[in-house]
């Protein structure tokens, strides 16, 4: 169990991510199908069910501060990045938005590549977001009311 204070960990990085064209789970609802998108999130689940062809397909569920998003990585996208997908605490993925269903409400991203400079250990990304002049300062004590207990391992 870990403790996460002051909201979702990615909220701290959002302005940096937005500057690089990375959209949120909420933004995906308004983006047209077949648009190339970049998303960043904390992996919740990576599922690789057996397929008839024997090829590995990864179904990835990630979360950011606005909600959940579903992604699919086929063998070509996994070629150089399967390890990063399985082991990163934060993933930045790029691909095409795909809508399914009557009203296009089922949304997923078909992954083309992993953006490795924005994937990896959460602590590294968070530390890089702190301005250098603040990095050396002592943090103030956080009260129990300001913290939310989180069962995810971060």
N, CA, C and O atoms as a GROMACS GRO file, in nm:
protein
  616
    1UNK      N    1   0.085  -0.117   0.000
    1UNK     CA    2   0.000   0.000   0.000
    1UNK      C    3   0.090   0.123   0.000
    1UNK      O    4   0.197   0.123   0.060
    2UNK      N    5   0.045   0.229  -0.068
    2UNK     CA    6   0.120   0.353  -0.070
    2UNK      C    7   0.025   0.469  -0.042
    2UNK      O    8  -0.097   0.452  -0.041
    3UNK      N    9   0.081   0.584  -0.020
    3UNK     CA   10   0.001   0.702   0.007
    3UNK      C   11   0.023   0.802  -0.105
    3UNK      O   12   0.137   0.831  -0.141
    4UNK      N   13  -0.085   0.854  -0.158
    4UNK     CA   14  -0.077   0.956  -0.262
    4UNK      C   15  -0.144   1.082  -0.210
    4UNK      O   16  -0.263   1.080  -0.176
    5UNK      N   17  -0.070   1.191  -0.205
    5UNK     CA   18  -0.125   1.316  -0.152
    5UNK      C   19  -0.158   1.411  -0.265
    5UNK      O   20  -0.094   1.411  -0.370
    6UNK      N   21  -0.260   1.492  -0.242
    6UNK     CA   22  -0.295   1.600  -0.334
    6UNK      C   23  -0.336   1.552  -0.472
    6UNK      O   24  -0.298   1.614  -0.571
    7UNK      N   25  -0.411   1.447  -0.483
    7UNK     CA   26  -0.463   1.404  -0.612
    7UNK      C   27  -0.376   1.305  -0.686
    7UNK      O   28  -0.286   1.243  -0.629
    8UNK      N   29  -0.404   1.291  -0.813
    8UNK     CA   30  -0.337   1.193  -0.898
    8UNK      C   31  -0.192   1.234  -0.927
    8UNK      O   32  -0.166   1.352  -0.950
    9UNK      N   33  -0.099   1.140  -0.927
    9UNK     CA   34   0.042   1.173  -0.951
    9UNK      C   35   0.067   1.241  -1.086
    9UNK      O   36   0.159   1.322  -1.097
   10UNK      N   37  -0.012   1.209  -1.188
   10UNK     CA   38   0.013   1.269  -1.318
   10UNK      C   39  -0.034   1.413  -1.329
   10UNK      O   40   0.004   1.484  -1.423
   11UNK      N   41  -0.116   1.459  -1.235
   11UNK     CA   42  -0.163   1.597  -1.239
   11UNK      C   43  -0.045   1.694  -1.233
   11UNK      O   44  -0.049   1.801  -1.293
   12UNK      N   45   0.059   1.657  -1.161
   12UNK     CA   46   0.179   1.740  -1.149
   12UNK      C   47   0.248   1.756  -1.284
   12UNK      O   48   0.308   1.860  -1.312
   13UNK      N   49   0.240   1.654  -1.368
   13UNK     CA   50   0.309   1.654  -1.497
   13UNK      C   51   0.223   1.707  -1.612
   13UNK      O   52   0.273   1.722  -1.723
   14UNK      N   53   0.095   1.735  -1.588
   14UNK     CA   54   0.002   1.762  -1.699
   14UNK      C   55   0.045   1.876  -1.789
   14UNK      O   56   0.035   1.861  -1.911
   15UNK      N   57   0.092   1.987  -1.738
   15UNK     CA   58   0.129   2.098  -1.826
   15UNK      C   59   0.248   2.058  -1.915
   15UNK      O   60   0.252   2.094  -2.033
   16UNK      N   61   0.342   1.986  -1.858
   16UNK     CA   62   0.457   1.938  -1.937
   16UNK      C   63   0.411   1.840  -2.046
   16UNK      O   64   0.458   1.845  -2.159
   17UNK      N   65   0.318   1.752  -2.010
   17UNK     CA   66   0.267   1.654  -2.107
   17UNK      C   67   0.185   1.724  -2.216
   17UNK      O   68   0.198   1.690  -2.334
   18UNK      N   69   0.102   1.819  -2.177
   18UNK     CA   70   0.019   1.892  -2.275
   18UNK      C   71   0.107   1.968  -2.374
   18UNK      O   72   0.074   1.976  -2.492
   19UNK      N   73   0.219   2.023  -2.327
   19UNK     CA   74   0.312   2.095  -2.416
   19UNK      C   75   0.368   2.003  -2.523
   19UNK      O   76   0.411   2.049  -2.629
   20UNK      N   77   0.368   1.873  -2.497
   20UNK     CA   78   0.420   1.776  -2.592
   20UNK      C   79   0.308   1.707  -2.672
   20UNK      O   80   0.332   1.605  -2.738
   21UNK      N   81   0.189   1.762  -2.664
   21UNK     CA   82   0.077   1.709  -2.743
   21UNK      C   83   0.013   1.585  -2.686
   21UNK      O   84  -0.056   1.513  -2.758
   22UNK      N   85   0.034   1.558  -2.559
   22UNK     CA   86  -0.022   1.438  -2.496
   22UNK      C   87  -0.160   1.473  -2.441
   22UNK      O   88  -0.176   1.570  -2.366
   23UNK      N   89  -0.259   1.393  -2.478
   23UNK     CA   90  -0.397   1.420  -2.439
   23UNK      C   91  -0.438   1.332  -2.321
   23UNK      O   92  -0.372   1.233  -2.289
   24UNK      N   93  -0.547   1.371  -2.256
   24UNK     CA   94  -0.597   1.296  -2.140
   24UNK      C   95  -0.701   1.195  -2.183
   24UNK      O   96  -0.748   1.197  -2.297
   25UNK      N   97  -0.737   1.107  -2.091
   25UNK     CA   98  -0.844   1.010  -2.117
   25UNK      C   99  -0.975   1.084  -2.150
   25UNK      O  100  -1.050   1.040  -2.237
   26UNK      N  101  -1.001   1.192  -2.082
   26UNK     CA  102  -1.123   1.270  -2.107
   26UNK      C  103  -1.120   1.330  -2.248
   26UNK      O  104  -1.223   1.334  -2.316
   27UNK      N  105  -1.003   1.378  -2.292
   27UNK     CA  106  -0.991   1.437  -2.426
   27UNK      C  107  -1.024   1.337  -2.536
   27UNK      O  108  -1.073   1.376  -2.642
   28UNK      N  109  -0.996   1.209  -2.513
   28UNK     CA  110  -1.020   1.108  -2.616
   28UNK      C  111  -1.167   1.104  -2.660
   28UNK      O  112  -1.196   1.066  -2.773
   29UNK      N  113  -1.258   1.143  -2.572
   29UNK     CA  114  -1.402   1.141  -2.605
   29UNK      C  115  -1.438   1.236  -2.718
   29UNK      O  116  -1.533   1.211  -2.791
   30UNK      N  117  -1.363   1.344  -2.733
   30UNK     CA  118  -1.398   1.444  -2.834
   30UNK      C  119  -1.310   1.438  -2.960
   30UNK      O  120  -1.333   1.514  -3.054
   31UNK      N  121  -1.213   1.350  -2.963
   31UNK     CA  122  -1.122   1.339  -3.077
   31UNK      C  123  -1.181   1.242  -3.179
   31UNK      O  124  -1.226   1.134  -3.142
   32UNK      N  125  -1.180   1.279  -3.308
   32UNK     CA  126  -1.237   1.191  -3.412
   32UNK      C  127  -1.157   1.061  -3.430
   32UNK      O  128  -1.038   1.055  -3.399
   33UNK      N  129  -1.225   0.960  -3.480
   33UNK     CA  130  -1.161   0.831  -3.505
   33UNK      C  131  -1.049   0.847  -3.608
   33UNK      O  132  -1.054   0.938  -3.692
   34UNK      N  133  -0.952   0.760  -3.603
   34UNK     CA  134  -0.834   0.757  -3.691
   34UNK      C  135  -0.737   0.872  -3.671
   34UNK      O  136  -0.644   0.889  -3.750
   35UNK      N  137  -0.755   0.952  -3.567
   35UNK     CA  138  -0.661   1.059  -3.535
   35UNK      C  139  -0.544   1.001  -3.458
   35UNK      O  140  -0.562   0.917  -3.370
   36UNK      N  141  -0.422   1.046  -3.491
   36UNK     CA  142  -0.304   1.003  -3.415
   36UNK      C  143  -0.304   1.076  -3.282
   36UNK      O  144  -0.324   1.198  -3.277
   37UNK      N  145  -0.282   1.002  -3.174
   37UNK     CA  146  -0.282   1.060  -3.040
   37UNK      C  147  -0.164   1.006  -2.961
   37UNK      O  148  -0.110   0.899  -2.989
   38UNK      N  149  -0.126   1.084  -2.859
   38UNK     CA  150  -0.030   1.040  -2.758
   38UNK      C  151  -0.100   1.049  -2.625
   38UNK      O  152  -0.166   1.148  -2.594
   39UNK      N  153  -0.084   0.944  -2.545
   39UNK     CA  154  -0.145   0.940  -2.411
   39UNK      C  155  -0.041   0.894  -2.310
   39UNK      O  156   0.050   0.817  -2.342
   40UNK      N  157  -0.055   0.944  -2.188
   40UNK     CA  158   0.032   0.902  -2.078
   40UNK      C  159  -0.056   0.857  -1.963
   40UNK      O  160  -0.155   0.922  -1.931
   41UNK      N  161  -0.018   0.746  -1.900
   41UNK     CA  162  -0.096   0.698  -1.788
   41UNK      C  163  -0.019   0.597  -1.705
   41UNK      O  164   0.090   0.553  -1.740
   42UNK      N  165  -0.081   0.563  -1.593
   42UNK     CA  166  -0.029   0.458  -1.507
   42UNK      C  167  -0.094   0.328  -1.552
   42UNK      O  168  -0.217   0.320  -1.555
   43UNK      N  169  -0.017   0.226  -1.586
   43UNK     CA  170  -0.078   0.099  -1.628
   43UNK      C  171  -0.157   0.036  -1.513
   43UNK      O  172  -0.106   0.020  -1.402
   44UNK      N  173  -0.280   0.002  -1.542
   44UNK     CA  174  -0.365  -0.066  -1.445
   44UNK      C  175  -0.362  -0.216  -1.472
   44UNK      O  176  -0.357  -0.297  -1.379
   45UNK      N  177  -0.365  -0.251  -1.601
   45UNK     CA  178  -0.370  -0.392  -1.640
   45UNK      C  179  -0.310  -0.410  -1.779
   45UNK      O  180  -0.338  -0.332  -1.870
   46UNK      N  181  -0.227  -0.511  -1.794
   46UNK     CA  182  -0.179  -0.553  -1.926
   46UNK      C  183  -0.221  -0.699  -1.940
   46UNK      O  184  -0.175  -0.786  -1.867
   47UNK      N  185  -0.309  -0.723  -2.035
   47UNK     CA  186  -0.366  -0.856  -2.053
   47UNK      C  187  -0.325  -0.911  -2.188
   47UNK      O  188  -0.341  -0.844  -2.290
   48UNK      N  189  -0.272  -1.033  -2.190
   48UNK     CA  190  -0.232  -1.096  -2.316
   48UNK      C  191  -0.300  -1.232  -2.327
   48UNK      O  192  -0.239  -1.336  -2.299
   49UNK      N  193  -0.426  -1.231  -2.368
   49UNK     CA  194  -0.498  -1.358  -2.378
   49UNK      C  195  -0.446  -1.442  -2.495
   49UNK      O  196  -0.390  -1.387  -2.590
   50UNK      N  197  -0.465  -1.573  -2.488
   50UNK     CA  198  -0.424  -1.657  -2.601
   50UNK      C  199  -0.508  -1.623  -2.724
   50UNK      O  200  -0.627  -1.597  -2.714
   51UNK      N  201  -0.443  -1.624  -2.841
   51UNK     CA  202  -0.514  -1.597  -2.966
   51UNK      C  203  -0.507  -1.721  -3.055
   51UNK      O  204  -0.418  -1.805  -3.040
   52UNK      N  205  -0.601  -1.730  -3.145
   52UNK     CA  206  -0.607  -1.844  -3.236
   52UNK      C  207  -0.480  -1.853  -3.322
   52UNK      O  208  -0.430  -1.962  -3.349
   53UNK      N  209  -0.429  -1.737  -3.364
   53UNK     CA  210  -0.311  -1.734  -3.451
   53UNK      C  211  -0.182  -1.760  -3.374
   53UNK      O  212  -0.079  -1.790  -3.434
   54UNK      N  213  -0.187  -1.750  -3.241
   54UNK     CA  214  -0.067  -1.769  -3.160
   54UNK      C  215   0.014  -1.642  -3.144
   54UNK      O  216   0.114  -1.642  -3.071
   55UNK      N  217  -0.026  -1.533  -3.210
   55UNK     CA  218   0.045  -1.406  -3.196
   55UNK      C  219   0.000  -1.337  -3.067
   55UNK      O  220  -0.116  -1.346  -3.028
   56UNK      N  221   0.093  -1.268  -3.003
   56UNK     CA  222   0.063  -1.200  -2.878
   56UNK      C  223   0.001  -1.063  -2.907
   56UNK      O  224   0.057  -0.982  -2.980
   57UNK      N  225  -0.115  -1.039  -2.848
   57UNK     CA  226  -0.181  -0.909  -2.854
   57UNK      C  227  -0.193  -0.860  -2.710
   57UNK      O  228  -0.240  -0.933  -2.623
   58UNK      N  229  -0.151  -0.736  -2.685
   58UNK     CA  230  -0.159  -0.679  -2.551
   58UNK      C  231  -0.279  -0.586  -2.543
   58UNK      O  232  -0.293  -0.494  -2.623
   59UNK      N  233  -0.364  -0.610  -2.446
   59UNK     CA  234  -0.475  -0.520  -2.415
   59UNK      C  235  -0.434  -0.447  -2.289
   59UNK      O  236  -0.415  -0.508  -2.184
   60UNK      N  237  -0.421  -0.316  -2.299
   60UNK     CA  238  -0.366  -0.234  -2.191
   60UNK      C  239  -0.474  -0.139  -2.140
   60UNK      O  240  -0.539  -0.071  -2.219
   61UNK      N  241  -0.492  -0.135  -2.010
   61UNK     CA  242  -0.578  -0.034  -1.948
   61UNK      C  243  -0.487   0.056  -1.866
   61UNK      O  244  -0.410   0.009  -1.782
   62UNK      N  245  -0.497   0.187  -1.893
   62UNK     CA  246  -0.417   0.284  -1.819
   62UNK      C  247  -0.510   0.388  -1.758
   62UNK      O  248  -0.624   0.403  -1.801
   63UNK      N  249  -0.460   0.459  -1.659
   63UNK     CA  250  -0.537   0.568  -1.599
   63UNK      C  251  -0.452   0.694  -1.592
   63UNK      O  252  -0.331   0.688  -1.571
   64UNK      N  253  -0.518   0.806  -1.609
   64UNK     CA  254  -0.456   0.935  -1.580
   64UNK      C  255  -0.548   1.008  -1.482
   64UNK      O  256  -0.640   0.947  -1.428
   65UNK      N  257  -0.524   1.135  -1.459
   65UNK     CA  258  -0.603   1.207  -1.360
   65UNK      C  259  -0.747   1.231  -1.403
   65UNK      O  260  -0.828   1.276  -1.322
   66UNK      N  261  -0.781   1.202  -1.530
   66UNK     CA  262  -0.918   1.224  -1.577
   66UNK      C  263  -0.998   1.097  -1.598
   66UNK      O  264  -1.119   1.104  -1.619
   67UNK      N  265  -0.935   0.980  -1.592
   67UNK     CA  266  -1.008   0.855  -1.609
   67UNK      C  267  -0.926   0.743  -1.668
   67UNK      O  268  -0.803   0.748  -1.670
   68UNK      N  269  -0.996   0.640  -1.715
   68UNK     CA  270  -0.933   0.520  -1.772
   68UNK      C  271  -0.930   0.528  -1.924
   68UNK      O  272  -1.013   0.595  -1.985
   69UNK      N  273  -0.834   0.458  -1.984
   69UNK     CA  274  -0.827   0.447  -2.130
   69UNK      C  275  -0.782   0.307  -2.166
   69UNK      O  276  -0.702   0.245  -2.096
   70UNK      N  277  -0.834   0.258  -2.278
   70UNK     CA  278  -0.800   0.125  -2.328
   70UNK      C  279  -0.712   0.138  -2.451
   70UNK      O  280  -0.734   0.222  -2.538
   71UNK      N  281  -0.610   0.052  -2.456
   71UNK     CA  282  -0.517   0.052  -2.568
   71UNK      C  283  -0.493  -0.090  -2.612
   71UNK      O  284  -0.509  -0.184  -2.534
   72UNK      N  285  -0.454  -0.107  -2.738
   72UNK     CA  286  -0.423  -0.239  -2.793
   72UNK      C  287  -0.287  -0.230  -2.861
   72UNK      O  288  -0.264  -0.138  -2.940
   73UNK      N  289  -0.197  -0.324  -2.831
   73UNK     CA  290  -0.066  -0.328  -2.895
   73UNK      C  291  -0.052  -0.462  -2.967
   73UNK      O  292  -0.050  -0.568  -2.905
   74UNK      N  293  -0.042  -0.455  -3.099
   74UNK     CA  294  -0.023  -0.574  -3.181
   74UNK      C  295   0.126  -0.606  -3.189
   74UNK      O  296   0.209  -0.524  -3.150
   75UNK      N  297   0.164  -0.726  -3.241
   75UNK     CA  298   0.305  -0.768  -3.240
   75UNK      C  299   0.404  -0.666  -3.297
   75UNK      O  300   0.513  -0.651  -3.243
   76UNK      N  301   0.369  -0.596  -3.403
   76UNK     CA  302   0.461  -0.499  -3.464
   76UNK      C  303   0.496  -0.388  -3.364
   76UNK      O  304   0.612  -0.348  -3.355
   77UNK      N  305   0.399  -0.340  -3.289
   77UNK     CA  306   0.423  -0.234  -3.190
   77UNK      C  307   0.501  -0.286  -3.070
   77UNK      O  308   0.569  -0.210  -3.002
   78UNK      N  309   0.491  -0.415  -3.043
   78UNK     CA  310   0.557  -0.475  -2.926
   78UNK      C  311   0.704  -0.508  -2.952
   78UNK      O  312   0.780  -0.529  -2.858
   79UNK      N  313   0.741  -0.512  -3.077
   79UNK     CA  314   0.873  -0.562  -3.116
   79UNK      C  315   0.986  -0.508  -3.028
   79UNK      O  316   1.065  -0.586  -2.975
   80UNK      N  317   0.994  -0.377  -3.013
   80UNK     CA  318   1.102  -0.318  -2.935
   80UNK      C  319   1.056  -0.265  -2.799
   80UNK      O  320   1.137  -0.213  -2.723
   81UNK      N  321   0.928  -0.278  -2.768
   81UNK     CA  322   0.879  -0.212  -2.648
   81UNK      C  323   0.801  -0.298  -2.551
   81UNK      O  324   0.745  -0.245  -2.455
   82UNK      N  325   0.794  -0.426  -2.571
   82UNK     CA  326   0.716  -0.511  -2.480
   82UNK      C  327   0.767  -0.500  -2.336
   82UNK      O  328   0.688  -0.494  -2.242
   83UNK      N  329   0.899  -0.498  -2.319
   83UNK     CA  330   0.956  -0.488  -2.184
   83UNK      C  331   0.912  -0.358  -2.116
   83UNK      O  332   0.874  -0.360  -1.999
   84UNK      N  333   0.915  -0.247  -2.188
   84UNK     CA  334   0.872  -0.119  -2.131
   84UNK      C  335   0.724  -0.123  -2.094
   84UNK      O  336   0.685  -0.069  -1.990
   85UNK      N  337   0.643  -0.185  -2.176
   85UNK     CA  338   0.499  -0.193  -2.148
   85UNK      C  339   0.476  -0.272  -2.020
   85UNK      O  340   0.392  -0.235  -1.937
   86UNK      N  341   0.548  -0.382  -2.003
   86UNK     CA  342   0.529  -0.467  -1.885
   86UNK      C  343   0.589  -0.408  -1.757
   86UNK      O  344   0.539  -0.435  -1.648
   87UNK      N  345   0.696  -0.330  -1.768
   87UNK     CA  346   0.770  -0.292  -1.648
   87UNK      C  347   0.759  -0.145  -1.606
   87UNK      O  348   0.797  -0.111  -1.494
   88UNK      N  349   0.709  -0.059  -1.692
   88UNK     CA  350   0.704   0.085  -1.660
   88UNK      C  351   0.592   0.117  -1.564
   88UNK      O  352   0.482   0.061  -1.573
   89UNK      N  353   0.619   0.208  -1.471
   89UNK     CA  354   0.515   0.257  -1.381
   89UNK      C  355   0.433   0.366  -1.448
   89UNK      O  356   0.318   0.389  -1.412
   90UNK      N  357   0.492   0.432  -1.546
   90UNK     CA  358   0.424   0.533  -1.628
   90UNK      C  359   0.454   0.500  -1.773
   90UNK      O  360   0.568   0.472  -1.808
   91UNK      N  361   0.351   0.503  -1.857
   91UNK     CA  362   0.368   0.475  -2.000
   91UNK      C  363   0.319   0.593  -2.082
   91UNK      O  364   0.214   0.650  -2.053
   92UNK      N  365   0.395   0.628  -2.184
   92UNK     CA  366   0.349   0.722  -2.285
   92UNK      C  367   0.347   0.646  -2.416
   92UNK      O  368   0.450   0.597  -2.464
   93UNK      N  369   0.228   0.636  -2.474
   93UNK     CA  370   0.208   0.556  -2.595
   93UNK      C  371   0.150   0.644  -2.705
   93UNK      O  372   0.077   0.739  -2.678
   94UNK      N  373   0.184   0.609  -2.829
   94UNK     CA  374   0.133   0.682  -2.944
   94UNK      C  375   0.064   0.584  -3.037
   94UNK      O  376   0.110   0.472  -3.056
   95UNK      N  377  -0.047   0.627  -3.095
   95UNK     CA  378  -0.119   0.541  -3.188
   95UNK      C  379  -0.241   0.610  -3.246
   95UNK      O  380  -0.255   0.732  -3.237
   96UNK      N  381  -0.329   0.530  -3.306
   96UNK     CA  382  -0.450   0.582  -3.370
   96UNK      C  383  -0.571   0.556  -3.282
   96UNK      O  384  -0.591   0.446  -3.230
   97UNK      N  385  -0.652   0.660  -3.268
   97UNK     CA  386  -0.776   0.648  -3.193
   97UNK      C  387  -0.876   0.569  -3.276
   97UNK      O  388  -0.892   0.594  -3.396
   98UNK      N  389  -0.942   0.475  -3.213
   98UNK     CA  390  -1.040   0.391  -3.282
   98UNK      C  391  -1.170   0.392  -3.203
   98UNK      O  392  -1.172   0.373  -3.082
   99UNK      N  393  -1.280   0.415  -3.275
   99UNK     CA  394  -1.413   0.414  -3.212
   99UNK      C  395  -1.493   0.298  -3.267
   99UNK      O  396  -1.486   0.267  -3.386
  100UNK      N  397  -1.569   0.233  -3.181
  100UNK     CA  398  -1.654   0.120  -3.221
  100UNK      C  399  -1.791   0.137  -3.159
  100UNK      O  400  -1.810   0.218  -3.068
  101UNK      N  401  -1.886   0.061  -3.209
  101UNK     CA  402  -2.020   0.063  -3.154
  101UNK      C  403  -2.111   0.159  -3.228
  101UNK      O  404  -2.067   0.236  -3.314
  102UNK      N  405  -2.240   0.154  -3.193
  102UNK     CA  406  -2.340   0.234  -3.262
  102UNK      C  407  -2.307   0.383  -3.266
  102UNK      O  408  -2.311   0.446  -3.371
  103UNK      N  409  -2.275   0.437  -3.150
  103UNK     CA  410  -2.249   0.581  -3.142
  103UNK      C  411  -2.100   0.612  -3.123
  103UNK      O  412  -2.064   0.725  -3.089
  104UNK      N  413  -2.016   0.513  -3.145
  104UNK     CA  414  -1.872   0.535  -3.131
  104UNK      C  415  -1.826   0.559  -2.989
  104UNK      O  416  -1.727   0.628  -2.965
  105UNK      N  417  -1.900   0.501  -2.894
  105UNK     CA  418  -1.868   0.524  -2.753
  105UNK      C  419  -1.757   0.434  -2.701
  105UNK      O  420  -1.695   0.465  -2.599
  106UNK      N  421  -1.731   0.323  -2.770
  106UNK     CA  422  -1.622   0.235  -2.730
  106UNK      C  423  -1.494   0.288  -2.793
  106UNK      O  424  -1.476   0.281  -2.914
  107UNK      N  425  -1.406   0.342  -2.709
  107UNK     CA  426  -1.286   0.410  -2.757
  107UNK      C  427  -1.162   0.332  -2.716
  107UNK      O  428  -1.149   0.290  -2.601
  108UNK      N  429  -1.071   0.313  -2.811
  108UNK     CA  430  -0.942   0.254  -2.778
  108UNK      C  431  -0.836   0.317  -2.867
  108UNK      O  432  -0.866   0.379  -2.969
  109UNK      N  433  -0.711   0.300  -2.827
  109UNK     CA  434  -0.598   0.350  -2.906
  109UNK      C  435  -0.520   0.228  -2.952
  109UNK      O  436  -0.479   0.145  -2.871
  110UNK      N  437  -0.498   0.218  -3.084
  110UNK     CA  438  -0.416   0.111  -3.140
  110UNK      C  439  -0.272   0.164  -3.141
  110UNK      O  440  -0.239   0.256  -3.215
  111UNK      N  441  -0.190   0.105  -3.057
  111UNK     CA  442  -0.055   0.155  -3.029
  111UNK      C  443   0.040   0.129  -3.145
  111UNK      O  444   0.045   0.019  -3.200
  112UNK      N  445   0.117   0.232  -3.181
  112UNK     CA  446   0.225   0.220  -3.279
  112UNK      C  447   0.360   0.213  -3.210
  112UNK      O  448   0.448   0.137  -3.249
  113UNK      N  449   0.376   0.296  -3.105
  113UNK     CA  450   0.507   0.298  -3.038
  113UNK      C  451   0.496   0.350  -2.895
  113UNK      O  452   0.400   0.416  -2.856
  114UNK      N  453   0.600   0.316  -2.820
  114UNK     CA  454   0.616   0.363  -2.683
  114UNK      C  455   0.714   0.480  -2.688
  114UNK      O  456   0.821   0.470  -2.748
  115UNK      N  457   0.678   0.591  -2.624
  115UNK     CA  458   0.768   0.706  -2.615
  115UNK      C  459   0.851   0.685  -2.488
  115UNK      O  460   0.807   0.719  -2.378
  116UNK      N  461   0.969   0.629  -2.503
  116UNK     CA  462   1.047   0.583  -2.387
  116UNK      C  463   1.097   0.696  -2.299
  116UNK      O  464   1.112   0.675  -2.178
  117UNK      N  465   1.122   0.816  -2.352
  117UNK     CA  466   1.171   0.924  -2.266
  117UNK      C  467   1.065   0.972  -2.169
  117UNK      O  468   1.096   1.040  -2.071
  118UNK      N  469   0.937   0.936  -2.194
  118UNK     CA  470   0.829   0.972  -2.102
  118UNK      C  471   0.764   0.847  -2.043
  118UNK      O  472   0.646   0.849  -2.007
  119UNK      N  473   0.839   0.740  -2.035
  119UNK     CA  474   0.792   0.616  -1.974
  119UNK      C  475   0.898   0.570  -1.875
  119UNK      O  476   1.015   0.608  -1.886
  120UNK      N  477   0.857   0.488  -1.779
  120UNK     CA  478   0.954   0.434  -1.684
  120UNK      C  479   0.908   0.452  -1.541
  120UNK      O  480   0.791   0.432  -1.510
  121UNK      N  481   1.001   0.489  -1.455
  121UNK     CA  482   0.973   0.503  -1.313
  121UNK      C  483   0.898   0.633  -1.286
  121UNK      O  484   0.937   0.739  -1.334
  122UNK      N  485   0.792   0.624  -1.211
  122UNK     CA  486   0.711   0.740  -1.176
  122UNK      C  487   0.794   0.844  -1.101
  122UNK      O  488   0.782   0.964  -1.127
  123UNK      N  489   0.877   0.799  -1.008
  123UNK     CA  490   0.957   0.893  -0.929
  123UNK      C  491   1.050   0.975  -1.016
  123UNK      O  492   1.071   1.094  -0.989
  124UNK      N  493   1.108   0.916  -1.121
  124UNK     CA  494   1.197   0.990  -1.211
  124UNK      C  495   1.122   1.100  -1.284
  124UNK      O  496   1.171   1.212  -1.295
  125UNK      N  497   1.002   1.069  -1.334
  125UNK     CA  498   0.923   1.169  -1.406
  125UNK      C  499   0.875   1.279  -1.313
  125UNK      O  500   0.876   1.397  -1.351
  126UNK      N  501   0.834   1.244  -1.194
  126UNK     CA  502   0.789   1.345  -1.098
  126UNK      C  503   0.904   1.435  -1.057
  126UNK      O  504   0.888   1.557  -1.047
  127UNK      N  505   1.021   1.377  -1.032
  127UNK     CA  506   1.137   1.456  -0.992
  127UNK      C  507   1.176   1.553  -1.103
  127UNK      O  508   1.214   1.667  -1.075
  128UNK      N  509   1.166   1.510  -1.227
  128UNK     CA  510   1.203   1.598  -1.340
  128UNK      C  511   1.105   1.714  -1.355
  128UNK      O  512   1.138   1.814  -1.418
  129UNK      N  513   0.985   1.703  -1.297
  129UNK     CA  514   0.885   1.809  -1.308
  129UNK      C  515   0.903   1.918  -1.203
  129UNK      O  516   0.844   2.025  -1.215
  130UNK      N  517   0.984   1.891  -1.100
  130UNK     CA  518   1.006   1.989  -0.994
  130UNK      C  519   1.110   2.090  -1.041
  130UNK      O  520   1.220   2.051  -1.082
  131UNK      N  521   1.078   2.219  -1.037
  131UNK     CA  522   1.179   2.318  -1.074
  131UNK      C  523   1.303   2.302  -0.986
  131UNK      O  524   1.292   2.273  -0.867
  132UNK      N  525   1.420   2.321  -1.044
  132UNK     CA  526   1.546   2.300  -0.972
  132UNK      C  527   1.556   2.382  -0.845
  132UNK      O  528   1.611   2.334  -0.746
  133UNK      N  529   1.504   2.505  -0.846
  133UNK     CA  530   1.514   2.587  -0.725
  133UNK      C  531   1.431   2.532  -0.611
  133UNK      O  532   1.462   2.558  -0.495
  134UNK      N  533   1.325   2.454  -0.641
  134UNK     CA  534   1.242   2.394  -0.536
  134UNK      C  535   1.293   2.258  -0.493
  134UNK      O  536   1.259   2.211  -0.384
  135UNK      N  537   1.373   2.193  -0.576
  135UNK     CA  538   1.414   2.056  -0.550
  135UNK      C  539   1.493   2.041  -0.421
  135UNK      O  540   1.485   1.938  -0.355
  136UNK      N  541   1.569   2.144  -0.383
  136UNK     CA  542   1.651   2.135  -0.263
  136UNK      C  543   1.579   2.175  -0.136
  136UNK      O  544   1.629   2.149  -0.026
  137UNK      N  545   1.462   2.238  -0.148
  137UNK     CA  546   1.389   2.282  -0.029
  137UNK      C  547   1.327   2.166   0.046
  137UNK      O  548   1.293   2.063  -0.011
  138UNK      N  549   1.314   2.186   0.177
  138UNK     CA  550   1.250   2.084   0.260
  138UNK      C  551   1.099   2.093   0.241
  138UNK      O  552   1.042   2.203   0.241
  139UNK      N  553   1.035   1.982   0.224
  139UNK     CA  554   0.889   1.979   0.211
  139UNK      C  555   0.825   2.002   0.346
  139UNK      O  556   0.879   1.961   0.449
  140UNK      N  557   0.709   2.069   0.347
  140UNK     CA  558   0.636   2.087   0.471
  140UNK      C  559   0.568   1.956   0.507
  140UNK      O  560   0.546   1.871   0.420
  141UNK      N  561   0.535   1.940   0.632
  141UNK     CA  562   0.465   1.820   0.677
  141UNK      C  563   0.326   1.816   0.615
  141UNK      O  564   0.259   1.919   0.604
  142UNK      N  565   0.283   1.700   0.576
  142UNK     CA  566   0.150   1.681   0.518
  142UNK      C  567   0.058   1.624   0.624
  142UNK      O  568   0.092   1.528   0.692
  143UNK      N  569  -0.059   1.684   0.636
  143UNK     CA  570  -0.154   1.635   0.736
  143UNK      C  571  -0.225   1.512   0.683
  143UNK      O  572  -0.232   1.490   0.562
  144UNK      N  573  -0.278   1.433   0.773
  144UNK     CA  574  -0.348   1.311   0.734
  144UNK      C  575  -0.469   1.342   0.647
  144UNK      O  576  -0.503   1.264   0.558
  145UNK      N  577  -0.536   1.456   0.672
  145UNK     CA  578  -0.654   1.492   0.594
  145UNK      C  579  -0.619   1.521   0.448
  145UNK      O  580  -0.704   1.505   0.360
  146UNK      N  581  -0.495   1.562   0.421
  146UNK     CA  582  -0.454   1.596   0.285
  146UNK      C  583  -0.419   1.472   0.203
  146UNK      O  584  -0.406   1.480   0.080
  147UNK      N  585  -0.405   1.360   0.268
  147UNK     CA  586  -0.362   1.239   0.199
  147UNK      C  587  -0.480   1.146   0.172
  147UNK      O  588  -0.577   1.140   0.248
  148UNK      N  589  -0.468   1.075   0.060
  148UNK     CA  590  -0.565   0.972   0.027
  148UNK      C  591  -0.489   0.841   0.023
  148UNK      O  592  -0.381   0.832  -0.036
  149UNK      N  593  -0.544   0.740   0.085
  149UNK     CA  594  -0.477   0.611   0.079
  149UNK      C  595  -0.510   0.546  -0.054
  149UNK      O  596  -0.624   0.549  -0.100
  150UNK      N  597  -0.410   0.487  -0.113
  150UNK     CA  598  -0.423   0.430  -0.247
  150UNK      C  599  -0.368   0.288  -0.242
  150UNK      O  600  -0.256   0.266  -0.196
  151UNK      N  601  -0.445   0.193  -0.288
  151UNK     CA  602  -0.401   0.053  -0.283
  151UNK      C  603  -0.309   0.016  -0.398
  151UNK      O  604  -0.248  -0.091  -0.394
  152UNK      N  605  -0.298   0.102  -0.503
  152UNK     CA  606  -0.208   0.070  -0.614
  152UNK      C  607  -0.065   0.082  -0.566
  152UNK      O  608  -0.034   0.161  -0.477
  153UNK      N  609   0.021   0.004  -0.626
  153UNK     CA  610   0.165   0.017  -0.600
  153UNK      C  611   0.218   0.118  -0.698
  153UNK      O  612   0.212   0.096  -0.820
  154UNK      N  613   0.271   0.225  -0.649
  154UNK     CA  614   0.319   0.333  -0.736
  154UNK      C  615   0.469   0.336  -0.735
  154UNK      O  616   0.530   0.420  -0.802
   0.00000   0.00000   0.00000
